[in-house]
Amino acid sequence: MQLIKSAPTRGEDGEKIYTNEVVMISDDPDMLRAKAHELCQGMDIKPEPWCSRYPVMGNDQVQSDHEWVMKLSNGIGFIIEK
């Protein structure tokens, strides 16, 4: 599993573009969550709750590599991916 930091930036035309950076790789999701909380503290931002990602669209379940997602108030997101 890996922890990904997704940060928004503005393109030349003003479009919001997200850049993804792999922050940590571990088989332990608790270690990945702890690292995300540590990074939030370093940015002086209160960590938000984690949300699980099992999207359902109609009768079909969509398979996602994202296990957990945390969206912060500044637009940055942390993703725990399989």
N, CA, C and O of each residue as an XYZ file, in Angstrom:
328
protein
N       0.849     -1.170      0.000
C       0.000      0.000      0.000
C       0.894      1.233      0.000
O       2.062      1.175      0.386
N       0.322      2.344     -0.440
C       1.107      3.577     -0.458
C       0.250      4.770     -0.063
O      -0.958      4.800     -0.294
N       0.916      5.757      0.542
C       0.284      7.014      0.898
C       0.637      8.025     -0.180
O       1.810      8.249     -0.482
N      -0.396      8.634     -0.757
C      -0.205      9.607     -1.832
C      -0.731     10.962     -1.361
O      -1.830     11.058     -0.815
N       0.060     11.996     -1.578
C      -0.363     13.366     -1.291
C      -0.790     13.983     -2.617
O      -0.009     14.022     -3.567
N      -2.015     14.458     -2.682
C      -2.560     15.058     -3.890
C      -2.779     16.550     -3.644
O      -3.622     16.936     -2.835
N      -2.016     17.380     -4.345
C      -2.058     18.828     -4.117
C      -2.559     19.546     -5.366
O      -2.099     19.265     -6.473
N      -3.504     20.477     -5.188
C      -4.016     21.221     -6.345
C      -3.075     22.358     -6.753
O      -2.493     23.030     -5.901
N      -2.938     22.560     -8.035
C      -2.221     23.708     -8.584
C      -3.071     24.278     -9.709
O      -4.012     23.628    -10.166
N      -2.757     25.454    -10.145
C      -3.488     26.084    -11.249
C      -2.654     26.006    -12.518
O      -1.470     26.345    -12.519
N      -3.278     25.558    -13.591
C      -2.610     25.520    -14.880
C      -2.572     26.908    -15.497
O      -3.092     27.860    -14.913
N      -1.971     27.033    -16.656
C      -1.850     28.325    -17.332
C      -3.210     28.927    -17.660
O      -3.373     30.147    -17.660
N      -4.183     28.069    -17.939
C      -5.519     28.563    -18.279
C      -6.422     28.690    -17.060
O      -7.618     28.941    -17.207
N      -5.870     28.522    -15.850
C      -6.647     28.648    -14.629
C      -7.315     27.355    -14.193
O      -7.984     27.320    -13.160
N      -7.143     26.303    -14.960
C      -7.735     25.016    -14.627
C      -7.010     24.399    -13.433
O      -5.786     24.478    -13.329
N      -7.785     23.779    -12.528
C      -7.195     23.134    -11.355
C      -6.625     21.779    -11.773
O      -7.323     20.937    -12.338
N      -5.333     21.592    -11.477
C      -4.626     20.358    -11.799
C      -4.089     19.782    -10.497
O      -3.521     20.505     -9.678
N      -4.267     18.487    -10.308
C      -3.761     17.835     -9.102
C      -2.455     17.117     -9.409
O      -2.357     16.363    -10.377
N      -1.459     17.361     -8.572
C      -0.192     16.641     -8.689
C      -0.124     15.636     -7.551
O      -0.384     15.971     -6.396
N       0.225     14.406     -7.887
C       0.286     13.333     -6.900
C       1.731     12.976     -6.596
O       2.567     12.862     -7.493
N       2.004     12.802     -5.304
C       3.349     12.452     -4.848
C       3.239     11.276     -3.874
O       2.500     11.351     -2.892
N       3.962     10.203     -4.140
C       3.993      9.071     -3.212
C       4.863      9.473     -2.030
O       6.048      9.767     -2.189
N       4.261      9.483     -0.839
C       4.948      9.926      0.369
C       5.566      8.755      1.117
O       6.668      8.866      1.654
N       4.853      7.625      1.151
C       5.325      6.494      1.942
C       4.718      5.203      1.399
O       3.586      5.193      0.917
N       5.476      4.126      1.482
C       4.992      2.807      1.090
C       5.103      1.899      2.312
O       6.153      1.826      2.950
N       4.002      1.205      2.631
C       3.979      0.305      3.785
C       2.831     -0.676      3.624
O       1.845     -0.384      2.946
N       2.959     -1.832      4.243
C       1.870     -2.804      4.274
C       0.902     -2.528      5.421
O      -0.155     -3.154      5.507
N       1.256     -1.601      6.294
C       0.448     -1.284      7.476
C      -0.329      0.016      7.249
O       0.271      1.091      7.250
N      -1.658     -0.060      7.054
C      -2.435      1.163      6.823
C      -2.404      2.126      8.006
O      -2.538      3.335      7.815
N      -2.228      1.611      9.233
C      -2.153      2.498     10.394
C      -0.905      3.373     10.344
O      -0.946      4.535     10.747
N       0.205      2.820      9.851
C       1.427      3.625      9.696
C       1.221      4.716      8.647
O       1.709      5.835      8.809
N       0.501      4.393      7.573
C       0.236      5.376      6.522
C      -0.664      6.492      7.050
O      -0.439      7.664      6.752
N      -1.678      6.132      7.829
C      -2.560      7.146      8.427
C      -1.782      8.041      9.387
O      -1.975      9.256      9.403
N      -0.902      7.436     10.188
C      -0.095      8.206     11.138
C       0.818      9.193     10.410
O       0.997     10.327     10.855
N       1.393      8.758      9.290
C       2.265      9.649      8.506
C       1.465     10.821      7.947
O       1.956     11.949      7.934
N       0.244     10.571      7.485
C      -0.602     11.647      6.966
C      -0.927     12.648      8.076
O      -0.918     13.857      7.840
N      -1.212     12.155      9.284
C      -1.494     13.057     10.402
C      -0.254     13.880     10.760
O      -0.358     15.064     11.081
N       0.903     13.252     10.701
C       2.170     13.958     10.962
C       2.384     15.077      9.939
O       2.810     16.176     10.295
N       2.088     14.794      8.675
C       2.237     15.817      7.627
C       1.243     16.954      7.825
O       1.571     18.110      7.557
N       0.033     16.646      8.289
C      -0.958     17.691      8.583
C      -0.441     18.625      9.677
O      -0.560     19.846      9.575
N       0.136     18.031     10.723
C       0.681     18.839     11.808
C       1.804     19.733     11.307
O       1.929     20.874     11.753
N       2.622     19.234     10.386
C       3.702     20.030      9.814
C       3.192     21.200      8.982
O       3.890     22.201      8.823
N       1.964     21.075      8.445
C       1.346     22.157      7.665
C       0.434     23.025      8.520
O      -0.206     23.943      8.007
N       0.365     22.743      9.830
C      -0.536     23.439     10.760
C      -1.994     23.369     10.312
O      -2.723     24.360     10.367
N      -2.404     22.188      9.870
C      -3.777     21.963      9.434
C      -4.342     20.803     10.248
O      -3.673     19.790     10.449
N      -5.571     20.960     10.711
C      -6.223     19.910     11.484
C      -6.564     18.737     10.563
O      -7.210     18.931      9.533
N      -6.139     17.526     10.920
C      -6.487     16.356     10.098
C      -7.994     16.136     10.072
O      -8.674     16.336     11.079
N      -8.502     15.734      8.946
C      -9.919     15.426      8.779
C     -10.110     13.919      8.926
O      -9.135     13.168      8.898
N     -11.343     13.474      9.081
C     -11.592     12.023      9.163
C     -11.297     11.331      7.832
O     -11.437     11.928      6.765
N     -10.893     10.081      7.913
C     -10.668      9.270      6.726
C     -12.003      8.746      6.230
O     -12.872      8.402      7.031
N     -12.172      8.683      4.924
C     -13.374      8.126      4.303
C     -12.958      6.924      3.464
O     -11.963      6.972      2.741
N     -13.728      5.850      3.568
C     -13.422      4.685      2.731
C     -13.946      4.924      1.324
O     -14.889      5.691      1.128
N     -13.343      4.277      0.361
C     -13.703      4.491     -1.037
C     -14.182      3.194     -1.664
O     -13.386      2.431     -2.212
N     -15.472      2.946     -1.584
C     -16.079      1.828     -2.287
C     -17.254      2.382     -3.069
O     -18.405      2.208     -2.669
N     -16.975      3.054     -4.189
C     -18.044      3.735     -4.929
C     -19.012      2.746     -5.574
O     -18.616      1.686     -6.060
N     -20.272      3.117     -5.565
C     -21.310      2.330     -6.213
C     -21.999      3.234     -7.224
O     -22.405      4.349     -6.896
N     -22.129      2.754     -8.445
C     -22.800      3.532     -9.494
C     -23.890      2.647    -10.091
O     -23.608      1.712    -10.840
N     -25.139      2.957     -9.747
C     -26.229      2.130    -10.234
C     -26.134      0.748     -9.621
O     -25.929      0.608     -8.416
N     -26.283     -0.264    -10.445
C     -26.209     -1.639     -9.968
C     -24.795     -2.193    -10.016
O     -24.545     -3.289     -9.514
N     -23.867     -1.452    -10.613
C     -22.497     -1.934    -10.782
C     -21.575     -1.283     -9.760
O     -21.596     -0.069     -9.562
N     -20.773     -2.112     -9.121
C     -19.770     -1.587     -8.203
C     -18.510     -1.270     -8.993
O     -18.058     -2.081     -9.801
N     -17.946     -0.093     -8.761
C     -16.734      0.346     -9.440
C     -15.535     -0.043     -8.586
O     -15.520      0.226     -7.385
N     -14.542     -0.665     -9.184
C     -13.333     -1.044     -8.457
C     -12.373      0.145     -8.426
O     -12.064      0.733     -9.463
N     -11.915      0.484     -7.246
C     -11.005      1.608     -7.073
C      -9.748      1.123     -6.367
O      -9.811      0.238     -5.514
N      -8.609      1.702     -6.723
C      -7.364      1.395     -6.025
C      -7.262      2.175     -4.722
O      -6.419      1.871     -3.878
N      -8.126      3.190     -4.551
C      -8.098      4.021     -3.352
C      -8.867      3.336     -2.234
O     -10.064      3.080     -2.357
N      -8.170      3.040     -1.140
C      -8.800      2.414      0.022
C      -9.381      3.468      0.962
O     -10.513      3.333      1.425
N      -8.606      4.518      1.244
C      -9.009      5.568      2.179
C      -8.618      6.925      1.599
O      -7.607      7.049      0.908
N      -9.434      7.942      1.887
C      -9.176      9.290      1.390
C      -9.417     10.282      2.527
O     -10.379     10.155      3.285
N      -8.523     11.277      2.634
C      -8.706     12.384      3.574
C      -8.553     13.682      2.795
O      -7.492     13.935      2.224
N      -9.595     14.511      2.763
C      -9.550     15.812      2.109
C      -9.366     16.884      3.166
O     -10.118     16.924      4.139
N      -8.376     17.757      2.991
C      -8.095     18.826      3.945
C      -8.747     20.126      3.504
O      -9.132     20.278      2.344
N      -8.867     21.060      4.439
C      -9.529     22.341      4.168
C      -8.774     23.182      3.140
O      -9.377     24.052      2.511
N      -7.474     22.952      2.950
C      -6.706     23.730      1.979
C      -6.704     23.106      0.580
O      -6.010     23.580     -0.320
N      -7.487     22.039      0.408
C      -7.584     21.403     -0.909
C      -6.665     20.222     -1.122
O      -6.840     19.458     -2.071
N      -5.685     20.067     -0.248
C      -4.780     18.921     -0.351
C      -5.516     17.676      0.125
O      -6.332     17.737      1.045
N      -5.222     16.564     -0.503
C      -5.826     15.305     -0.102
C      -4.752     14.252      0.113
O      -3.696     14.280     -0.518
N      -5.040     13.326      1.011
C      -4.178     12.162      1.209
C      -4.970     10.937      0.820
O      -6.144     10.804      1.168
N      -4.324     10.043      0.098
C      -4.974      8.841     -0.421
C      -4.134      7.641      0.007
O      -2.916      7.632     -0.167
N      -4.792      6.637      0.565
C      -4.129      5.357      0.821
C      -4.608      4.429     -0.276
O      -5.799      4.145     -0.405
N      -3.651      3.963     -1.062
C      -3.943      3.191     -2.257
C      -3.409      1.778     -2.106
O      -2.367      1.559     -1.488
N      -4.128      0.827     -2.673
C      -3.700     -0.588     -2.641
C      -2.368     -0.740     -3.337
O      -1.836     -1.848     -3.419
